[in-house]
Amino acid sequence: MKKICIVASKYYEDIINMLVDGANDVLNIHKKKIKTKTIYVPGVFEIPYAISKNLKKYDAFIALGCVIKGETPHFEFISKSSIDAIMKLSIENKKPIGNGILTCLNKDQAVKRADKSHKNKGKEAADAAVELLIGDE
């Protein structure tokens, strides 16, 4: 049985809950092949650390978070550094990491990307991780 860990930011809890629900919808389809756990971290910036700390315990990861642009350049720094770190972890450790980190200009955009009636990015990140991990088994 393969093990997948969802690492989700607690910041913007309502949006994160929708992303986690979307990811779990996908993972539940494969529950005979995949065991899952969800770890919550304070914010998006902490996601790469949590993945790094748990690399040996899991076969794949799903990173879920939300960064919304404010009035300072903080948005750009957090978004780029977190996503770059996640990509580096995936490549260097040869482990799939589905990226469901939203980088939005406002909360309305984030809600649309997390809502199940639209394209839920948590679902898409889980689909990517599962496909890379188990393919068409």
Buried (B, 14 or more C-beta within 10 A) or exposed (E): EBBBBBBBBEBBEEBBBBBBBBBBBBBEEBEEEBBBEBBBBEBBBBBBBBBEEBEEEBBBBBBBBBBBBEEEEEBEEBBEEBBEBBEEBBEEBEBBBBBBBBBBEEEEBBBBBBBEEEEBBBBBBBBBBBEBBBEEE
